Amino acid sequence: MTEASTNGRVVIVTGGSRGLGAGIVRSYLASGDRVAACSRSRTPEVDAWEKDPETADRFLFVPADLSKSADAKTFVDAVIAKWDHIDVLINNAGVARDGMLGLATDDDIDTVVDLNIKGTLYMSRLVGRRMLARRTGSIVNISSIVGRSGYRGLAVYSATKAALDGLTRAMARELGSRGITVNGIAPGYLRTEMSHGLDDGQMDQIVRRTPAGRLGEPDDVARACQFLTDPLNTYLTGQVLVIDGGLTS
Ligand code: NAP
């Protein structure tokens, strides 16, 4: 990857305010790209990117609840108004609700399905149309290893991640002839707020079973996003890359 090949791309990262999304935002800002992020609330990191003279001109934050189609449109419209086009979409925003399926409320199910599946569909539809018109672009859907293996107490979440892997493959087929790549990344367990729901015993067990001997870091996934969205990477599409330190190998 050369700097000239990436510098200045317009990159959208959903859920870019913290956790994995913030790590991905940081990575694209470091490669000289322009980055638009959304989430429902601001964070100190968002404030810092807006103020830092190194990034202020290349960073846009839009408050948006992506489980609402209208918010997704507001977000994409704001990016187009500022930068005219979109080169890269990272569908990262996601939510989990712990608990056995038998105890899940309608609200639990709606919250997870509405963001993880419908939010990703809204964003991919809006941005995919823009990319089709320009015949170029890259999309990455952030999935999870539990979309394949399942996880006790994460049935709804696992179902949504399996759905995303299907979406990745279908979109790759729909958009491939127009120069657009669509791939997924299925991380293992990362050190972010989302994994705080796991107790110490579960954490220890995961680390013990992971050949790399540690939990994943946002940077581990951000590097893979950069690889999959490299403009020279025109033949790798429709795949879901597992990044889990070897846990499910
Ligand atoms: P996180 O720390 O909880 O961050 C989630 C991000 O999504 C935040 O920016 C959050 O901001 C945003 N978000 C939540 N609900 C939203 C909504 N309705 N509309 C717009 N933005 C919303 O989670 P994470 O661990 O970084 O997870 C990021 C992605 O990686 C998710 O897709 C997750 O499924 C996946 N993943 C995580 C792990 C892990 O172990 N952590 C493993 C595999 C895959 P607001 O709350 O302010 O909206």
Boltz pocket constraint, residues with backbone or C-beta under 6 A from the ligand:
constraints:
  - pocket:
      binder: B
      contacts: [[A, 14], [A, 15], [A, 16], [A, 17], [A, 18], [A, 19], [A, 20], [A, 21], [A, 38], [A, 39], [A, 40], [A, 41], [A, 42], [A, 64], [A, 65], [A, 66], [A, 67], [A, 91], [A, 92], [A, 93], [A, 94], [A, 95], [A, 115], [A, 142], [A, 143], [A, 144], [A, 145], [A, 186], [A, 187], [A, 188], [A, 189], [A, 190], [A, 191], [A, 192], [A, 193], [A, 194], [A, 195]]
      max_distance: 6.0
